């Protein structure tokens, strides 16, 4: 079993419309730096799952 988690992602396009304790600049930085890595990990996981399914 494999699992992939991506944390501290954007929940809204415009945080000024909502009351939240989220630090939007921090989330923006995470989206720019960590989220691309998470996307690659998701792609790699999907690829592995398909490869395993094709072996059956």
WOTA-V549099 format. One record per run of one state. SS is the DSSP state (H for helix, E for strand, C for the rest). FROM is the first residue (numbers start at 1). LEN is the number of residues. If there is no record, write none. Layout:
BEGIN
{{SS,FROM,LEN} {SS,FROM,LEN}}
END
This chain:
BEGIN
{{C,1,14} {H,15,3} {C,18,6} {H,24,10} {C,34,1} {H,35,21} {C,56,1}}
END
